[in-house]
């Protein structure tokens, strides 16, 4: 198997691709979303209601006493308890009862419930693809003006665009996941004298040193019960944003740049020299092909045994460590922690960050539903939830000291809200379902499992793009 090494300096990458595309302006600004026009507001915006002492922060949500609002989301361990704690004061002050409903089949159940008229009042959905599908089916309600104002005040414009379909804003961002992280063992790094890399070249110098020391520097896995291949598409997104910047990344997502274009091909060559380079992977599991058969949730395990040096994965991977080994400490001086995946070129893409998130969507236009959606989009709710731990948001109005000092959550929030950074949603979550959740995942899996040629993989993904 022939692979392309990724020992390429940013200058060489830039000069090599310059013959193919014009990179000027690729540091880019975030895409703007459109403001929705909505005809209803919460009663608090129409009349003044008496506010009990200690409930002044909830004055705008009053007037819906004894109402009930259902909140439907994917079930996660501990999440129900933490969410219910986070809105306790809101419920007490407003008299609105938020009823939590969990499921492990949200993307299948929600459209079905809407179709038969049994939809929840509010759903927490994973991203733009499902939102577009639901809007096409006629279920969602445009967000009220108060929610629009909160999102515009507390989030970067890109996040508003992800909750917008055909110029109408529906879904307010809530929690976020920082995907541009590299997990490692602080204890192992200290014992071997490894410094945390802060540049792209330093990252590969460290990888080479680990090889000399007899350790495979990288481990990884892309197998999943429902999303096999997704981690591979996320690796490609990391490189695309770092090599070409936000504008080109957006053109790729929108198919203005073909999936088999010179730009994507160049990014795949860099990925091949990283996660398909035999000397680098797959520590603790086997050869390159085992990346396709290793469960994503287990992929970091060899870091704990010293068989693997690093894992590129998201902030949400923090929840896996205690499952892999009881008592693992996630801290800068603990068993595991993470550092930021460095930029390739700070001019092309300053502080590039790839992330994902979930969005609060209303399926009813009752005033109490509008009040809850508005509250969930506020800085007050986000701060309340962040203070309980195990959760990150790109809401820029959460004080960073709300998060545990030195925690993964605090570090992730710093990058997600970085005012000078280049943030983009993970590409496969923005592309048409047939591509992002279909061909891209299956073809990238075959790229690892069968060593399918890069050109064939990219042509197949490109061919899956809907014609209209």
Residue pairs with C-beta under 8 A, 6 or more apart in sequence:
1 276
1 278
1 288
1 451
3 272
3 273
3 276
3 277
3 278
4 269
4 270
4 272
4 273
5 273
5 277
6 204
6 269
6 270
6 271
6 272
6 273
6 274
6 277
7 204
7 273
8 16
8 270
8 273
9 201
10 200
10 201
10 344
10 345
13 243
13 266
13 270
13 344
13 345
14 23
14 345
14 348
16 266
17 23
17 243
17 244
17 262
17 263
17 266
20 262
20 263
20 266
21 244
21 248
21 262
21 263
23 244
23 245
23 248
23 348
25 245
25 247
26 244
26 245
26 246
26 247
26 248
26 348
26 349
27 245
27 246
27 347
27 348
27 349
27 350
27 422
28 245
28 246
28 247
28 250
28 349
28 422
29 157
29 246
30 156
30 157
30 158
30 161
30 246
30 423
31 157
31 158
31 161
31 250
32 157
32 160
32 161
33 157
33 160
33 161
33 162
33 163
33 164
33 169
34 164
34 167
34 168
34 169
35 148
35 152
35 169
36 142
36 143
36 148
36 164
36 167
36 168
36 169
36 170
37 142
37 168
38 142
38 143
38 144
38 145
38 148
40 144
40 365
40 367
40 370
41 144
41 145
41 146
41 367
41 370
42 60
42 61
42 63
42 64
42 144
42 146
42 367
42 370
42 371
42 374
43 49
43 62
43 63
43 64
43 367
43 371
44 59
44 60
44 61
44 62
44 63
44 371
45 60
45 146
47 63
49 59
49 62
49 63
50 62
51 58
51 59
51 62
51 93
52 93
54 93
55 89
55 92
55 93
55 94
57 93
57 380
58 89
58 90
58 93
58 94
58 375
60 146
60 374
61 90
61 93
61 94
61 96
61 371
61 374
61 375
62 93
62 94
63 367
64 94
64 95
64 96
64 367
64 368
64 371
65 94
65 95
65 96
66 95
67 95
67 96
67 97
67 366
67 368
68 96
68 97
68 99
68 368
69 96
69 97
69 98
69 99
69 121
69 122
69 366
69 368
69 369
69 372
70 98
70 99
70 101
70 120
70 121
70 122
71 83
71 98
71 99
71 100
71 101
71 120
71 121
71 122
71 123
71 124
71 372
72 101
72 102
72 103
72 106
72 110
72 120
72 122
72 123
72 124
73 79
73 100
73 101
73 102
73 103
73 106
73 123
73 124
73 358
74 102
74 103
74 104
74 106
74 124
74 126
75 102
75 103
75 104
76 102
77 319
78 390
79 102
80 100
80 102
82 385
82 388
82 389
82 390
82 391
83 100
83 385
84 98
84 100
85 388
86 381
86 384
86 385
86 388
87 98
87 375
87 376
87 381
87 384
89 384
90 96
90 98
90 375
90 381
91 97
91 98
94 371
96 368
96 371
96 372
98 372
101 120
103 109
106 123
106 125
106 126
107 126
107 130
110 119
110 120
110 123
110 125
110 130
110 134
111 133
111 134
111 137
111 139
113 119
113 120
114 134
114 137
114 139
114 363
115 137
119 139
119 363
119 364
120 363
121 362
121 363
121 364
121 366
121 369
121 372
122 360
122 361
122 362
122 363
122 364
122 369
122 372
122 373
122 376
123 360
123 361
123 363
124 174
124 358
124 359
124 360
124 361
125 131
125 134
125 171
125 358
125 359
125 361
126 356
126 358
126 359
126 429
127 162
127 356
127 357
127 358
127 359
127 425
127 429
127 430
128 162
128 163
128 425
128 429
128 430
129 429
129 430
129 431
129 432
129 433
129 436
129 437
131 140
131 163
131 165
131 170
131 171
131 359
131 361
132 165
133 433
134 140
134 361
135 165
135 166
135 168
135 170
139 363
140 170
140 171
140 361
140 362
140 363
141 170
141 362
141 363
141 364
141 365
141 369
142 168
142 169
142 170
143 151
143 163
143 169
143 170
143 171
143 172
143 362
143 373
143 377
144 370
144 373
144 374
146 370
146 374
147 172
147 370
147 373
147 374
147 377
148 169
150 172
150 374
150 377
150 378
150 379
151 159
151 160
151 163
151 169
151 172
151 173
151 377
152 160
153 379
153 397
154 377
154 378
154 379
154 382
154 395
154 396
154 397
155 173
155 394
155 395
155 396
156 394
156 396
156 417
156 423
158 423
158 424
158 425
159 173
159 357
159 394
160 169
160 173
162 171
162 173
162 357
162 359
162 425
162 430
163 169
163 170
163 171
163 172
163 173
163 359
164 170
170 361
170 362
171 359
171 360
171 361
172 359
172 360
172 373
172 376
172 377
173 357
173 358
173 359
173 360
173 377
173 393
173 394
173 395
174 357
174 358
174 359
174 360
174 376
174 377
174 382
174 393
175 357
175 358
175 385
175 391
175 392
175 393
176 355
176 356
176 357
176 392
176 393
176 394
176 412
176 416
177 314
177 315
177 316
177 355
177 356
177 357
177 392
177 412
178 314
178 315
178 353
178 355
178 392
178 411
178 412
178 413
178 415
178 416
179 234
179 237
179 238
179 313
179 314
179 315
179 353
179 354
179 355
179 356
179 426
180 238
180 340
180 341
180 352
180 353
180 354
180 355
180 415
181 312
181 313
181 314
181 315
181 317
181 338
181 339
181 340
181 341
181 408
181 412
182 203
182 310
182 311
182 312
182 338
182 339
182 340
182 341
183 300
183 303
183 310
183 311
183 312
183 313
183 317
183 336
183 337
183 338
184 303
184 309
184 310
184 311
184 336
184 337
184 338
184 339
185 303
185 304
185 306
185 335
185 336
186 331
186 332
186 333
186 334
186 335
186 336
186 337
187 334
187 335
188 194
188 303
188 306
188 309
189 195
189 196
192 213
194 206
194 209
194 210
195 202
195 206
196 339
197 203
197 205
197 206
197 339
197 342
198 342
199 342
199 343
200 242
200 342
200 343
200 344
202 342
203 341
203 342
206 217
206 309
207 217
207 218
207 280
207 309
207 310
208 217
210 216
210 217
210 309
211 217
211 279
211 280
215 283
215 306
215 307
215 308
215 309
216 279
216 280
216 281
216 282
216 283
216 284
216 307
216 308
216 309
217 280
217 283
217 308
217 309
217 310
218 274
218 275
218 280
218 281
218 282
218 283
218 308
218 309
218 310
218 311
218 312
219 281
219 282
219 283
219 284
219 285
219 294
219 299
219 300
219 301
219 302
219 303
219 307
219 308
219 310
219 311
220 231
220 275
220 281
220 282
220 291
220 294
220 299
220 311
220 312
221 231
221 282
221 285
221 290
221 291
221 293
221 294
221 295
221 296
221 297
221 298
221 299
222 228
222 229
222 230
222 231
222 232
222 291
222 292
222 294
222 296
222 444
222 445
222 448
223 292
223 293
223 294
223 295
223 296
224 230
224 295
224 296
224 297
227 437
227 441
228 292
228 441
228 442
228 445
229 440
229 441
229 442
229 443
229 444
229 445
230 296
230 428
230 441
231 296
231 299
231 313
232 275
232 291
232 441
232 444
232 445
232 447
232 448
233 426
233 427
233 428
233 436
233 440
233 441
233 444
234 314
234 354
234 426
234 428
235 271
235 274
235 275
235 312
236 264
236 267
236 268
236 271
236 427
236 444
237 249
237 354
237 424
237 426
237 427
237 428
238 312
238 341
238 352
238 354
239 267
239 270
239 271
239 344
240 248
240 249
240 252
240 263
240 264
240 267
240 427
241 249
241 349
241 352
241 354
241 422
241 424
242 343
242 344
242 345
242 348
242 349
242 352
243 263
243 266
243 267
243 270
243 344
243 345
243 348
243 349
244 252
244 263
244 267
244 348
244 349
245 348
245 349
245 352
245 422
246 349
246 422
246 424
248 257
248 263
249 424
249 427
250 424
251 257
252 259
252 261
252 263
252 264
252 427
253 427
253 430
253 431
255 431
255 465
257 263
257 264
258 264
258 462
259 435
259 440
259 458
259 461
259 462
259 465
260 455
260 458
260 459
260 461
260 462
264 458
265 454
265 455
265 458
268 454
268 457
268 458
269 454
272 454
274 280
275 281
275 288
275 291
275 448
276 288
276 447
276 448
277 288
278 287
278 288
281 287
281 288
281 291
282 288
282 290
282 291
282 294
282 308
283 302
283 307
283 308
283 309
284 301
284 302
284 305
284 307
284 308
285 291
285 294
285 299
285 302
288 448
288 451
289 448
289 449
289 451
291 448
292 445
292 446
292 448
292 449
293 449
296 313
297 320
297 323
298 320
298 324
299 311
299 313
300 308
300 311
300 313
300 317
300 320
300 321
300 324
300 336
301 324
301 325
302 308
303 309
303 310
303 311
303 336
304 321
304 324
304 325
304 328
304 335
304 336
311 317
312 341
314 355
314 356
315 338
315 392
315 408
315 409
315 412
318 330
318 390
318 408
319 390
321 328
321 330
321 335
321 336
322 328
325 335
328 334
328 335
328 336
329 335
329 336
330 336
330 337
330 407
330 408
331 337
331 406
331 407
332 406
337 408
338 408
338 411
340 411
340 415
343 349
343 350
343 351
343 352
349 422
350 420
350 421
350 422
351 415
351 418
351 420
351 421
351 422
352 421
352 422
352 424
353 415
353 416
353 418
353 421
353 422
353 423
353 424
354 423
354 424
354 425
354 426
354 427
355 394
355 416
355 423
355 424
355 425
355 426
356 425
356 426
356 429
357 394
357 425
360 373
360 376
360 377
362 369
362 370
362 373
375 381
379 395
379 397
379 398
382 393
382 395
382 397
382 398
383 397
383 398
383 399
383 402
385 391
385 393
386 392
386 393
386 398
386 402
386 403
386 409
386 413
387 402
389 403
389 404
389 407
389 409
390 409
391 409
392 403
392 409
392 412
392 413
392 416
393 413
393 416
394 413
394 416
394 417
394 423
395 417
396 417
396 419
398 413
400 410
400 413
400 414
403 409
403 410
403 413
404 410
415 421
416 423
427 436
428 435
428 436
428 437
428 440
428 441
429 436
430 436
431 440
432 465
432 466
434 464
434 465
434 466
435 461
435 464
435 465
435 466
438 464
439 460
439 461
439 463
439 464
440 461
440 464
443 452
443 457
443 458
443 460
443 461
444 457
446 452
446 457
447 454
447 457
